[in-house]
Amino acid sequence: GVWTGELLAYAVTPTGIAPTPSWNAASLLPAANLRNIFSMTPGGTKIEFTWSQLDSTQQTQLTSPAVLDYLRGNQSQEQNHGGSFRNREGRLGDIVDSSPAYVKATDTLFVGANDGMLHAFDASTGVERFAYVPLGAYPYLKQLSDPNYGHRYFVDGEIAVSDPTKTGGHAYLVATLGRGGKGLFGLDVTNPGSFQKTDVLWDRTVDAGDLDMGFILGKPVIAKVDGLGWRVITGNGVNSSNERAVLYIIDPATGAIDAKIDTGAGSSTQSNGLSSPAVYDVDGDGDMDVAYAGDQLGNLWKFDLTNRSLALSGQPLFVAKNGSGQRQPISGPPLAIKNTKAGDPHFGKTFVFFGTGRYLTNADPNDKSVQSWYGLIDEGSPIGGRSQLRQRTIGMATTQSGKLVRTFSKASANDMAGKQGWYADLLTNNVAEGERMIGTQTFLQAIKPVLMASSRIPEGDTCTPGGRGYLNAIDPFTGANLDFIFFDVNDDGVFNTADQRSGDSIASIDLRVGMPTDPMCIGNQCFVTGSTGNLGRVRINLGSTFKGRVSWREIIID
């Protein structure tokens, strides 16, 4: 197959997205012999990605210098040029699940691709600054040159970069392989324009002795941990050898594991794994005291970071089950925030938001079991079940201004009193279509607080683009429909009754991009990309003029 990718930059204008890209990184890759590509040997030696610097094991895995040259981007040995290697339309691999991470201080964009590399690009020009080949990619790299190559994932995971003003003058990048393999790696990207092999820090993508490490599909968190300083906090991911849900705390400079907190949940007969965490500063001193994370068995765990242990005497804060008693997997990271809504009966309390569902195996798209959206109140003890939560419902989907839209049920006065949170089953027209939430939760301060999340309704399989979904926005502290107009449904720049349905604010909008990604809000516009490869946009009602990014998903330094 062809299996090449593109990374495009578009300018954002007051009326949306510029019609043509500012640059396409795929067409700007330097010549193969001029690229700055680095790696590491299994013994820990930091190297440039050249044949002479590989160790004997790596040379055996690649089989020849010609394969290495092909991976660097040399196309002279492709079949179109009389050689035996797979033809490529472009030299940048496909980018699937790795979301680009932008660092403003150095104007650099980082992204993983299924060509076996993490790439760093100059965000102004689109020219590659450097690339890194992680250890976990080596056993499969030769497949990329095979004319019969189908597809596999390589560097397909999420990326986190620390703020050097907080982390001792160093910008630590931590990335996972996602579906490409187990584990994660660390680089020092303080000066990406002059990156050298000495800036390769550590690589835990080949660690056969760690039976708890799995495929980490979410984004690691870099945060200041009480008693340890700045650390990487991550779930262990799925398909570890031990099949349990485990939280890791790792030194970003060395890769040393400070702690592994094992929930004990999961076994060879009950496959489990911990998803990405949210961290929370309980006492406001800048150190993260607790973390929340969900697992594939529907457990929402609370971790005591100060003591590096499970909170709540080892019990989950909540076990997500639908109305039929089926456990609901938690794939995306939660979001923990304090309720600052004056007059609310739960003012000052900690809320934890998350959605349920999975999109991992070939069987998952056809799973129609009911998934849900939750907002829990952490009052220091486990929540017994759904009966402790206020139920919200989703109205019928109708077409408005050419888009499918929905509303959520309204809150009545004080109907959250005595409740420990809320939930809404993801049903369209009261039918289970397989809708699920597997991404992040976004909190936005508009006229009033807003909680946003994308939901997906798959069609086909995990490798076939398709499906549809909604961008959803509700009141975070009630789970109910917003009581003000939020989405500019007809895109006329005015928020009025034309953007309502029967007098109610629209809570869900299908932007016609297939299954939507997590939203990115810039000024009064929110953008999503989708499984069709298209970009969707909707104006939002902030109530006043804002500039720059107005939403956030983690209470830490990006």
ChimeraX attribute file (.defattr): number of C-alpha atoms within 10 A of each C-alpha:
attribute: neighborCount
match mode: 1-to-1
recipient: residues
	/A:1	13
	/A:2	15
	/A:3	20
	/A:4	17
	/A:5	19
	/A:6	16
	/A:7	18
	/A:8	13
	/A:9	17
	/A:10	14
	/A:11	11
	/A:12	13
	/A:13	9
	/A:14	10
	/A:15	13
	/A:16	16
	/A:17	15
	/A:18	13
	/A:19	9
	/A:20	10
	/A:21	12
	/A:22	14
	/A:23	17
	/A:24	16
	/A:25	21
	/A:26	20
	/A:27	14
	/A:28	15
	/A:29	19
	/A:30	16
	/A:31	10
	/A:32	16
	/A:33	12
	/A:34	9
	/A:35	16
	/A:36	19
	/A:37	23
	/A:38	23
	/A:39	23
	/A:40	24
	/A:41	17
	/A:42	16
	/A:43	7
	/A:44	13
	/A:45	16
	/A:46	20
	/A:47	19
	/A:48	19
	/A:49	22
	/A:50	15
	/A:51	17
	/A:52	11
	/A:53	16
	/A:54	20
	/A:55	15
	/A:56	12
	/A:57	13
	/A:58	17
	/A:59	17
	/A:60	12
	/A:61	13
	/A:62	22
	/A:63	12
	/A:64	12
	/A:65	13
	/A:66	16
	/A:67	22
	/A:68	19
	/A:69	18
	/A:70	20
	/A:71	22
	/A:72	24
	/A:73	20
	/A:74	16
	/A:75	21
	/A:76	16
	/A:77	18
	/A:78	18
	/A:79	14
	/A:80	13
	/A:81	11
	/A:82	9
	/A:83	12
	/A:84	14
	/A:85	22
	/A:86	20
	/A:87	22
	/A:88	20
	/A:89	11
	/A:90	17
	/A:91	23
	/A:92	26
	/A:93	23
	/A:94	22
	/A:95	23
	/A:96	17
	/A:97	21
	/A:98	26
	/A:99	18
	/A:100	18
	/A:101	18
	/A:102	20
	/A:103	18
	/A:104	9
	/A:105	11
	/A:106	14
	/A:107	14
	/A:108	24
	/A:109	20
	/A:110	28
	/A:111	24
	/A:112	32
	/A:113	26
	/A:114	27
	/A:115	27
	/A:116	27
	/A:117	26
	/A:118	26
	/A:119	21
	/A:120	25
	/A:121	24
	/A:122	19
	/A:123	20
	/A:124	12
	/A:125	15
	/A:126	22
	/A:127	19
	/A:128	22
	/A:129	22
	/A:130	21
	/A:131	23
	/A:132	22
	/A:133	22
	/A:134	27
	/A:135	22
	/A:136	24
	/A:137	21
	/A:138	19
	/A:139	13
	/A:140	15
	/A:141	20
	/A:142	18
	/A:143	18
	/A:144	25
	/A:145	21
	/A:146	16
	/A:147	16
	/A:148	11
	/A:149	14
	/A:150	11
	/A:151	14
	/A:152	15
	/A:153	21
	/A:154	29
	/A:155	33
	/A:156	30
	/A:157	30
	/A:158	24
	/A:159	26
	/A:160	23
	/A:161	26
	/A:162	27
	/A:163	20
	/A:164	15
	/A:165	9
	/A:166	13
	/A:167	18
	/A:168	10
	/A:169	11
	/A:170	19
	/A:171	24
	/A:172	24
	/A:173	24
	/A:174	27
	/A:175	29
	/A:176	32
	/A:177	33
	/A:178	26
	/A:179	22
	/A:180	23
	/A:181	22
	/A:182	25
	/A:183	26
	/A:184	30
	/A:185	23
	/A:186	26
	/A:187	25
	/A:188	23
	/A:189	25
	/A:190	20
	/A:191	14
	/A:192	21
	/A:193	16
	/A:194	11
	/A:195	20
	/A:196	18
	/A:197	19
	/A:198	13
	/A:199	18
	/A:200	23
	/A:201	20
	/A:202	22
	/A:203	25
	/A:204	19
	/A:205	21
	/A:206	19
	/A:207	14
	/A:208	11
	/A:209	8
	/A:210	13
	/A:211	13
	/A:212	25
	/A:213	30
	/A:214	29
	/A:215	24
	/A:216	31
	/A:217	29
	/A:218	29
	/A:219	25
	/A:220	27
	/A:221	25
	/A:222	27
	/A:223	25
	/A:224	22
	/A:225	23
	/A:226	20
	/A:227	13
	/A:228	14
	/A:229	12
	/A:230	22
	/A:231	23
	/A:232	25
	/A:233	27
	/A:234	26
	/A:235	31
	/A:236	32
	/A:237	30
	/A:238	28
	/A:239	20
	/A:240	23
	/A:241	16
	/A:242	20
	/A:243	25
	/A:244	28
	/A:245	33
	/A:246	28
	/A:247	30
	/A:248	21
	/A:249	24
	/A:250	20
	/A:251	18
	/A:252	27
	/A:253	21
	/A:254	13
	/A:255	19
	/A:256	12
	/A:257	13
	/A:258	13
	/A:259	16
	/A:260	18
	/A:261	17
	/A:262	17
	/A:263	22
	/A:264	13
	/A:265	19
	/A:266	19
	/A:267	14
	/A:268	12
	/A:269	7
	/A:270	12
	/A:271	18
	/A:272	27
	/A:273	34
	/A:274	36
	/A:275	32
	/A:276	28
	/A:277	28
	/A:278	28
	/A:279	29
	/A:280	26
	/A:281	20
	/A:282	14
	/A:283	9
	/A:284	9
	/A:285	9
	/A:286	14
	/A:287	22
	/A:288	25
	/A:289	22
	/A:290	24
	/A:291	24
	/A:292	25
	/A:293	30
	/A:294	32
	/A:295	32
	/A:296	26
	/A:297	23
	/A:298	21
	/A:299	24
	/A:300	25
	/A:301	25
	/A:302	28
	/A:303	24
	/A:304	17
	/A:305	24
	/A:306	14
	/A:307	12
	/A:308	20
	/A:309	19
	/A:310	20
	/A:311	21
	/A:312	15
	/A:313	10
	/A:314	14
	/A:315	16
	/A:316	23
	/A:317	26
	/A:318	20
	/A:319	23
	/A:320	26
	/A:321	20
	/A:322	16
	/A:323	12
	/A:324	8
	/A:325	8
	/A:326	14
	/A:327	20
	/A:328	24
	/A:329	27
	/A:330	32
	/A:331	32
	/A:332	27
	/A:333	29
	/A:334	29
	/A:335	26
	/A:336	28
	/A:337	22
	/A:338	17
	/A:339	18
	/A:340	14
	/A:341	14
	/A:342	9
	/A:343	7
	/A:344	14
	/A:345	16
	/A:346	22
	/A:347	13
	/A:348	13
	/A:349	14
	/A:350	18
	/A:351	22
	/A:352	24
	/A:353	27
	/A:354	26
	/A:355	32
	/A:356	30
	/A:357	29
	/A:358	22
	/A:359	18
	/A:360	15
	/A:361	10
	/A:362	12
	/A:363	11
	/A:364	17
	/A:365	21
	/A:366	15
	/A:367	17
	/A:368	16
	/A:369	18
	/A:370	23
	/A:371	29
	/A:372	22
	/A:373	21
	/A:374	26
	/A:375	25
	/A:376	23
	/A:377	25
	/A:378	18
	/A:379	12
	/A:380	11
	/A:381	14
	/A:382	18
	/A:383	19
	/A:384	12
	/A:385	13
	/A:386	19
	/A:387	11
	/A:388	14
	/A:389	21
	/A:390	22
	/A:391	19
	/A:392	20
	/A:393	19
	/A:394	21
	/A:395	17
	/A:396	15
	/A:397	18
	/A:398	14
	/A:399	11
	/A:400	17
	/A:401	11
	/A:402	12
	/A:403	15
	/A:404	18
	/A:405	24
	/A:406	26
	/A:407	25
	/A:408	24
	/A:409	18
	/A:410	18
	/A:411	18
	/A:412	9
	/A:413	7
	/A:414	10
	/A:415	11
	/A:416	20
	/A:417	12
	/A:418	12
	/A:419	16
	/A:420	21
	/A:421	26
	/A:422	24
	/A:423	22
	/A:424	21
	/A:425	22
	/A:426	26
	/A:427	20
	/A:428	16
	/A:429	13
	/A:430	13
	/A:431	12
	/A:432	16
	/A:433	20
	/A:434	22
	/A:435	28
	/A:436	32
	/A:437	28
	/A:438	25
	/A:439	25
	/A:440	26
	/A:441	25
	/A:442	23
	/A:443	23
	/A:444	19
	/A:445	13
	/A:446	17
	/A:447	13
	/A:448	16
	/A:449	18
	/A:450	21
	/A:451	21
	/A:452	22
	/A:453	24
	/A:454	26
	/A:455	27
	/A:456	27
	/A:457	22
	/A:458	26
	/A:459	17
	/A:460	14
	/A:461	17
	/A:462	15
	/A:463	10
	/A:464	11
	/A:465	16
	/A:466	18
	/A:467	20
	/A:468	21
	/A:469	26
	/A:470	26
	/A:471	24
	/A:472	22
	/A:473	28
	/A:474	25
	/A:475	20
	/A:476	27
	/A:477	26
	/A:478	24
	/A:479	28
	/A:480	25
	/A:481	25
	/A:482	25
	/A:483	14
	/A:484	15
	/A:485	22
	/A:486	26
	/A:487	27
	/A:488	20
	/A:489	26
	/A:490	18
	/A:491	15
	/A:492	12
	/A:493	13
	/A:494	15
	/A:495	20
	/A:496	17
	/A:497	12
	/A:498	16
	/A:499	22
	/A:500	23
	/A:501	14
	/A:502	9
	/A:503	11
	/A:504	19
	/A:505	23
	/A:506	27
	/A:507	26
	/A:508	26
	/A:509	24
	/A:510	23
	/A:511	26
	/A:512	22
	/A:513	22
	/A:514	25
	/A:515	26
	/A:516	30
	/A:517	26
	/A:518	22
	/A:519	23
	/A:520	17
	/A:521	21
	/A:522	17
	/A:523	19
	/A:524	21
	/A:525	23
	/A:526	21
	/A:527	20
	/A:528	20
	/A:529	20
	/A:530	22
	/A:531	21
	/A:532	16
	/A:533	13
	/A:534	13
	/A:535	17
	/A:536	20
	/A:537	20
	/A:538	22
	/A:539	25
	/A:540	22
	/A:541	20
	/A:542	20
	/A:543	13
	/A:544	8
	/A:545	8
	/A:546	12
	/A:547	8
	/A:548	9
	/A:549	13
	/A:550	18
	/A:551	20
	/A:552	17
	/A:553	18
	/A:554	22
	/A:555	15
	/A:556	19
	/A:557	14
	/A:558	16
